[in-house]
């Protein structure tokens, strides 16, 4: 839902304004948006992913990684935080 800008098919479920704000870098930490949005500002967090990539992260590095430009959602559990960029690279490479 968040990867597709809050839309479910043709229906706007989450307001676009909220999605836009949630994906705006925050002043205290440019790599964070609202709540649990982890952003790829300046491609610093995941160099192999587009800057538009973002992730929802839970305890134990349970991650939902969104690549909106590719229309890809990756769900990973208990992955080492340092391995996320490599995993993104492999998934995008496999699709090409």
Beta strands, then each sheet from edge to edge (+ up, - down):
strand 1: 7-8
strand 2: 11-12
strand 3: 37-39
strand 4: 54-58
strand 5: 62-67
strand 6: 72-76
sheet 1: 1+ 2-
sheet 2: 3+ 4- 5+ 6-
end
